[in-house]
């Protein structure tokens, strides 16, 4: 049983609770260290597999490492290569078999949000079409803001997805492929970006103040590292066990 006292429960989506409650959950990020990990079967053995933004696009190339199932997708739905990429509704439903799609509310400059609504950069007509084809929800802005205040910045879609699950009482949560940009990302996750490379984009993300990676790492250390209901892949466990947020740490050198 998760202790959800730190997460104020307001207007929780009952339909989504019925999907998550009592299930074993795998959440899969795009960290480069998953390549050649052979964790695909382990990931797919969970009741539900959650992927982030363009994570589904990596399945064909990395199925042995990241699995093939996608039950829930957390997507910012901003159709830029560096964000959610091109949203193909038929592919989401038919090719990837997504049963539920979660998106995030619009953040203010300090990362908090004032309304449970879609981001203004999302095509509202397309969002409505998605909602008619796939059950869709927006992460509650009050909960989102509680995370933003903890990390003093805007949480990423993939980051808030981890803590969002805790509100719905899963049996367990297993987290794979998160590195807070201390390492790179799986090749192809940002396919199509113009004027920069994936490596350069990773470095920019690592230094971002809008999404403060060190603050997210610190909060994750506190909430995930010793949580008996949360399982971390070995590399992520080692990353969260570091005493300082440092790319030059021997642990990071060993992962890369």
C-alpha atoms as one frame of an Amber mdcrd trajectory, in Angstrom:
protein
   0.000   0.000   0.000   1.382   3.388  -0.996   1.403   6.225   1.492  -0.307
   8.931  -0.522  -0.524  11.517   2.271   2.004  13.719   0.510  -0.260  13.805
  -2.540  -3.504  15.653  -1.967  -6.307  13.567  -3.461  -8.758  15.824  -5.263
 -11.230  14.653  -7.886  -9.263  11.546  -8.744 -10.340   9.990 -12.012 -12.318
   6.887 -11.035 -11.940   5.311 -14.462  -8.177   5.670 -14.317  -8.101   4.320
 -10.785  -9.842   1.168 -12.037  -7.006   0.738 -14.550  -4.146   1.224 -12.058
  -5.356   0.035  -8.649  -3.870  -3.261  -7.520  -1.782  -3.694 -10.677   1.953
  -4.114 -11.124   3.144  -1.118 -13.100   6.263  -0.640 -15.234   7.154   2.907
 -16.245   9.719   3.090 -19.035  11.826   6.169 -19.770  14.270   6.655 -22.667
  17.677   6.625 -20.925  20.425   5.328 -23.201  21.588   2.776 -20.640  18.594
   0.586 -21.520  20.270  -0.342 -24.806  21.461  -3.974 -24.625  19.895  -4.305
 -21.166  17.687  -7.232 -22.267  14.981  -6.032 -19.881  12.154  -6.314 -22.404
  10.598  -9.519 -21.075  10.825  -8.283 -17.499   9.118  -5.014 -18.428   6.355
  -6.777 -20.364   5.701  -9.150 -17.438   4.028  -6.311 -15.517   0.268  -5.962
 -15.592   0.583  -2.537 -17.191   3.407  -0.833 -19.073   3.534   2.963 -19.192
   5.642   4.813 -21.746   6.484   8.486 -22.173   5.973  10.795 -25.171   7.754
   9.120 -28.117   8.671   5.954 -26.220   6.377   3.812 -28.362   8.430   4.679
 -31.431  11.446   2.913 -29.919   9.771  -0.469 -29.554  10.657  -1.793 -32.999
  14.367  -1.096 -32.574  14.761  -1.903 -28.875  12.069  -4.503 -28.111  14.536
  -6.853 -26.375  15.561  -4.026 -24.078  12.324  -2.105 -23.444   9.568  -4.603
 -24.272   6.657  -4.251 -26.676   3.634  -3.543 -24.485   2.211  -0.063 -24.071
  -0.954   0.119 -22.011  -0.760   3.760 -20.949   0.984   6.659 -22.650   1.897
   9.878 -20.853   2.293  12.504 -23.550   2.585  16.263 -23.522   0.869  16.069
 -26.966   2.946  18.986 -28.255   3.670  17.929 -31.826   7.320  18.881 -32.086
  10.147  16.351 -32.564  11.703  17.309 -29.230   8.374  16.807 -27.440   5.677
  14.292 -28.421   6.472  14.075 -32.131   3.708  13.653 -34.680   0.557  12.278
 -33.039  -1.002   9.538 -35.163  -4.262   8.516 -33.514  -4.603   5.274 -35.478
  -1.033   4.265 -34.626  -1.589   4.960 -30.926  -4.645   2.748 -30.834  -4.023
   0.084 -33.461  -0.238  -0.251 -33.706   0.693   0.344 -30.070  -2.521  -0.813
 -28.400  -2.714   2.108 -25.996  -5.640   1.759 -23.615  -5.310   5.101 -21.840
  -3.610   8.385 -22.626  -2.623  10.939 -19.994  -1.498  14.463 -20.731  -0.360
  17.346 -18.549  -1.765  20.770 -17.632  -0.234  24.069 -18.811   2.518  25.272
 -16.447   3.156  28.822 -15.345   6.643  30.297 -15.221   7.251  28.780 -11.777
   6.121  25.347 -12.968   2.770  25.284 -11.178  -0.538  25.194 -13.050  -3.816
  27.027 -12.505  -6.174  24.805 -14.483  -6.741  21.158 -15.382  -6.779  21.694
 -19.115  -4.581  20.932 -22.109  -1.476  22.935 -22.956  -2.213  25.869 -25.312
   0.253  24.442 -27.850  -1.936  21.342 -28.275  -4.383  21.223 -31.168  -7.714
  21.124 -29.283  -9.608  19.610 -32.204  -7.084  16.816 -32.414  -7.226  16.310
 -28.652 -10.991  15.902 -28.925 -10.533  13.349 -31.701  -8.032  11.427 -29.578
 -10.443  11.455 -26.647 -13.166   9.906 -28.804 -10.850   7.081 -29.816  -8.825
   6.454 -26.624  -9.791   7.127 -22.981  -7.927  10.321 -22.114  -7.288  12.300
 -18.945  -5.391  15.409 -17.902  -3.234  15.192 -14.783  -4.949  17.229 -12.071
  -3.380  20.688 -11.879  -3.425  20.759  -8.060  -1.423  17.547  -7.881   0.873
  18.742 -10.680   1.487  21.971  -8.784   2.343  20.065  -5.607   5.177  18.340
  -7.481   6.273  21.599  -9.135   6.594  23.248  -5.723   8.676  20.356  -4.406
  11.155  20.599  -7.288  10.896  24.401  -7.689  10.471  24.050 -11.464   8.300
  22.433 -14.126   8.216  18.634 -13.873   8.693  16.743 -17.113   5.880  14.557
 -18.394   7.862  11.424 -17.641   8.753  12.576 -14.153   5.237  13.430 -13.053
   4.018  10.112 -14.491   5.893   8.224 -11.762   4.307  10.092  -8.891   0.898
  10.216 -10.530   0.674   6.415 -10.284   1.120   6.496  -6.515  -2.222   8.234
  -6.153  -4.118   5.246  -7.560  -2.830   2.507  -5.252  -1.008   0.108  -7.595
   0.421  -3.101  -6.178   3.899  -1.922  -7.152   5.712   0.442  -9.486   8.874
  -0.508 -11.365  10.826   2.334 -12.968  13.198   1.829 -15.887  15.269   4.158
 -18.034  15.430   7.409 -16.064  18.745   9.211 -15.696  17.854  12.914 -15.287
  19.966  13.474 -18.411  23.091  12.409 -16.562  23.353   9.953 -19.456  22.095
  10.186 -23.010  18.815   8.961 -24.479  18.082   6.003 -26.723  18.883   6.924
 -30.308  15.757   7.880 -32.207  13.754   9.174 -29.260  14.063  12.720 -30.635
  14.182  11.699 -34.286  13.508  14.579 -36.647  14.886  17.450 -34.586  16.389
  20.225 -36.692  19.496  22.342 -36.083  20.884  20.239 -33.249  21.808  16.667
 -32.374  20.229  14.405 -29.778  23.427  14.692 -27.737  23.289  18.475 -27.818
  19.612  18.407 -26.890  20.406  16.138 -23.939  23.064  18.557 -22.720  20.626
  21.453 -23.030  18.008  19.466 -21.098  20.548  18.603 -18.417  21.278  22.292
 -17.863  17.655  23.413 -18.101  16.321  25.634 -15.340  12.754  25.206 -16.533
  13.015  21.466 -15.877  15.562  21.455 -13.057  17.057  17.975 -13.261  18.986
  18.182 -10.006  15.880  19.182  -8.071  13.931  16.336  -9.661  16.744  13.957
  -8.732  16.736  15.173  -5.124  12.982  14.709  -4.747  13.142  11.279  -6.399
  15.885  10.246  -3.955  13.591  11.120  -1.077  10.439   9.531  -2.449  11.625
   6.505  -4.424  14.937   5.205  -3.153  13.670   3.545   0.033  10.031   3.061
  -0.929   9.255  -0.677  -0.531   6.579  -0.506  -3.237   8.909   1.011  -5.830
  11.408  -1.065  -7.783  14.219   0.730  -9.604  16.373  -0.658 -12.381  19.961
  -1.088 -11.186  21.335   1.938 -13.001  18.575   4.187 -11.715  19.089   2.853
  -8.202  22.775   3.716  -8.451  22.001   7.170  -9.843  19.632   7.951  -6.992
  22.164   6.575  -4.502  24.815   9.109  -5.516  25.614  11.714  -2.894  25.937
  14.536  -5.418  24.349  15.255  -8.778  27.449  14.993 -10.916  28.058  13.729
 -14.443  31.659  13.019 -13.479  30.659  10.576 -10.762  32.222   7.140 -11.181
  28.741   5.613 -11.212  27.821   7.640 -14.287  31.127   6.819 -15.938  30.358
   3.137 -15.411  26.861   3.453 -16.887  27.958   5.358 -19.962
